[in-house]
Amino acid sequence: MFRLVAMIYVLVATVMMGSAVTALLAARMSEGWQIGGAALAGAVLAIPVAWLVGRQIYNNTGRRA
């Protein structure tokens, strides 16, 4: 299950980080620490999301942890 979650994390983290940075830029907040903080927050928040999605996929395919 770890490999599945890791693959999902790569995709989810990219989307969440990009969304957070895009939202900042749309709000005209373009300082380096703000963009870095948004990217870091997206990367950290993607961990539980990837785990939840991975668990759902793993359980729905008939395999049990």
C-alpha positions as CSV (number, residue, x, y, z in Angstrom):
1,M,0.0,0.0,0.0
2,F,2.9,2.3,0.6
3,R,3.9,2.3,-3.1
4,L,0.3,3.2,-4.1
5,V,0.2,6.1,-1.6
6,A,3.6,7.3,-2.7
7,M,2.4,7.4,-6.4
8,I,-0.8,9.2,-5.4
9,Y,1.1,11.6,-3.3
10,V,3.2,12.8,-6.2
11,L,0.1,13.7,-8.1
12,V,-1.9,15.1,-5.2
13,A,1.0,17.2,-3.9
14,T,1.6,18.7,-7.3
15,V,-2.0,19.7,-7.6
16,M,-2.3,21.1,-4.1
17,M,1.0,23.0,-4.2
18,G,0.1,24.5,-7.6
19,S,-3.4,25.5,-6.5
20,A,-2.0,27.2,-3.4
21,V,0.6,29.1,-5.3
22,T,-1.9,30.1,-8.0
23,A,-4.3,31.4,-5.3
24,L,-1.5,33.5,-3.8
25,L,-0.5,34.9,-7.1
26,A,-4.2,35.7,-8.0
27,A,-4.3,37.6,-4.6
28,R,-1.2,39.6,-5.7
29,M,0.9,38.0,-2.9
30,S,4.2,37.3,-4.7
31,E,6.9,37.5,-2.0
32,G,9.2,34.5,-1.9
33,W,8.4,33.5,1.7
34,Q,4.6,33.5,0.9
35,I,5.1,31.3,-2.2
36,G,7.4,29.0,-0.4
37,G,5.0,28.7,2.5
38,A,2.1,28.0,0.2
39,A,4.0,25.3,-1.5
40,L,5.1,23.8,1.8
41,A,1.6,23.8,3.1
42,G,0.3,22.1,-0.1
43,A,3.0,19.4,0.3
44,V,2.2,18.8,3.9
45,L,-1.6,18.8,3.4
46,A,-1.2,16.3,0.5
47,I,0.0,13.6,2.9
48,P,-3.3,12.8,4.6
49,V,-5.2,13.3,1.3
50,A,-3.0,10.8,-0.5
51,W,-3.2,8.3,2.4
52,L,-7.0,8.5,2.4
53,V,-7.3,8.1,-1.4
54,G,-4.8,5.3,-1.4
55,R,-6.6,3.5,1.4
56,Q,-9.9,3.8,-0.5
57,I,-8.4,2.4,-3.7
58,Y,-6.6,-0.4,-1.9
59,N,-9.7,-1.5,0.0
60,N,-12.0,-1.3,-3.1
61,T,-9.8,-3.5,-5.2
62,G,-10.4,-6.5,-2.9
63,R,-7.1,-6.5,-1.1
64,R,-6.9,-6.1,2.6
65,A,-4.2,-4.5,4.6
